Amino acid sequence: MSETRTQVEALIADILGLDQPIDWAEVLYQETPEWDSLVHMAIISELESTFDMTFTPDEIMSMTSRDEILALLGGKGIATS
């Protein structure tokens, strides 16, 4: 597992208060009770700080799961696998 994947998973789990083991296929924006729009912005803010980047509004709206976040980071040249 990549360091980036580990960082992203830890960040999301910490902000959402998730306990291990985590079924990441079930952790989705607006479908996971803890992941509402306010928490979404907290996740985005932490990602921007962690990876020293700024996301566009379209990118922010596309980040609806761990896998979508990793795909976006990968598209920006950050190793995610």
N, C-alpha and C positions, 0 to 999 in steps of 0.2 A: 504494500500500500504506500502511496506517495505521501510525502510530508504535507503537500497541499491538501490532499484528501483528508488527512488526519486533522489538519488545522480547521478546515471547513466543518467537518463533522463535530469537532470539539466546540467550535464557536456556536453552531446551531443548537447542539445539545445543551450547552450552558445557558444560552438565552431562553430557550424553550423550557428548560428545567426537565429534560428527558432523562430517564433512567436506563441503564444498560440492561439487557441487550436492546438495541434499537433496530426495528424493521424500517429501513430508510425508504422503502417503497410506500410506506404508509404515512410518512411525514411530508405533508403537502400544505402549501400556503392556502389559507382559508378553508382547509378541510381538517387540519389538525386544530383542535380547539384553542390551543395556546398561541397559534401562529395567525394573529390578526394583523391588520394594517399597521398598527403602532409597532408591534413586534417586528414586522417585516422591515420597517425603516431602521430599527435598531440593528437587525442583522446586516442590512445594507451598509450602515454606518461602520460597523465593525469590520466588514469585508473591505471597505474602502481604506480604512485605517491599516488593517493587517497587510494588505497587498499594495498600499500606496498608489491608489488609482481612484478615479471618479467614474461612476456609471451614468449612462444616459437614462432618461425616463423610460425609454423602450426596453433597455437592458434590465432596469429595475423591475419592470412589470413581467419580464420573462423569467425571473428568478423564483420559480414556484416550487422548487424541490432541490435537494442536494445535487442530484444529477444535472439539473439545469444550471445550477450555479457552477459546478465543475466544468460543464461544457462551455459556458461563457468565459470562465477563466482560461481554459485551454485555448479558446479562440483568440485570447489576448496574449498568447505565448507563455502562459504559466503552466509548467508541467503538472498534470493531474493524475497520471496513471503510474 
